[in-house]
Amino acid sequence: GIARADADAFIDDCRRRFGTALRGLMCVPPDGADPAPHFAWLAARAAAHGLSVLSMGMSADFETAIAHGATWVRVGTAIFGARAAGPRA
């Protein structure tokens, strides 16, 4: 991930390096945090940089993500159910 303070410079660098291949931004808010301010911030960054794709929101918060302009949401748990936790690397 990229710290908020570094996001604009990172996006600009990616644009210089990859041109139009950079189409959008993605975020996963911190677990247990209100996702709305994170989604609003990401949407503002995308708008400021002319990016049209916003990948944000999961099964528990996809409605909030859509309200903030998400174009992609991840809803696997809502469709397939919860997975058993496995070992972390």
C-alpha positions in Angstrom: 0.0 0.0 0.0 0.9 3.6 -0.3 0.6 6.2 2.5 -1.9 8.9 1.9 0.9 11.6 1.9 2.7 9.7 -0.9 -0.3 8.9 -3.0 -0.3 11.8 -5.4 3.4 11.5 -6.2 3.0 7.7 -6.6 0.1 8.2 -9.0 2.0 10.8 -11.0 5.0 8.4 -11.2 2.9 5.5 -12.3 1.3 7.8 -15.0 4.8 8.7 -16.3 5.9 5.1 -16.3 2.8 3.3 -17.5 0.7 6.0 -19.2 -2.9 5.1 -19.8 -2.4 1.6 -18.4 -3.1 3.1 -15.0 -6.9 3.3 -15.0 -7.9 3.4 -11.3 -7.2 3.0 -7.6 -8.0 0.4 -5.0 -8.3 0.5 -1.3 -9.2 -1.8 1.6 -9.9 0.2 4.7 -8.4 -0.9 8.1 -10.4 -3.7 9.7 -13.0 -2.3 12.1 -12.7 1.2 10.8 -15.6 3.2 9.3 -15.0 2.7 5.5 -16.8 5.8 4.3 -13.9 8.4 4.9 -11.5 6.0 3.2 -13.7 5.5 0.2 -14.4 9.3 0.0 -10.7 10.0 0.1 -9.9 7.5 -2.6 -12.7 8.8 -4.8 -11.3 12.3 -4.5 -7.8 11.1 -5.4 -9.1 9.3 -8.5 -11.1 12.4 -9.6 -8.1 14.6 -9.1 -6.1 12.4 -11.4 -8.7 11.7 -14.0 -8.9 8.0 -13.1 -12.3 6.2 -13.7 -11.9 2.9 -11.9 -12.4 2.6 -8.2 -12.0 -0.8 -6.7 -13.2 -0.6 -3.1 -15.7 -2.3 -1.0 -16.2 -5.9 0.2 -19.2 -8.0 1.2 -19.6 -6.0 4.5 -19.3 -2.5 3.1 -20.1 -2.7 -0.7 -23.1 -0.5 -0.4 -21.1 2.3 1.2 -18.4 1.8 -1.5 -21.0 2.1 -4.3 -22.4 5.3 -2.7 -18.8 6.7 -2.9 -18.4 5.8 -6.6 -17.0 2.3 -6.6 -16.9 0.7 -10.0 -15.6 -2.7 -8.7 -16.5 -4.4 -5.5 -15.4 -7.7 -4.0 -18.3 -9.7 -2.6 -17.0 -13.2 -2.5 -18.1 -13.8 1.1 -21.6 -12.7 0.3 -21.8 -15.2 -2.6 -19.7 -18.1 -1.4 -19.8 -17.7 2.4 -16.9 -17.2 4.9 -13.7 -19.1 4.4 -11.9 -20.9 7.2 -8.9 -19.0 8.3 -5.6 -20.5 7.2 -2.0 -20.0 8.2 -0.5 -16.6 7.3 2.8 -16.4 5.6 
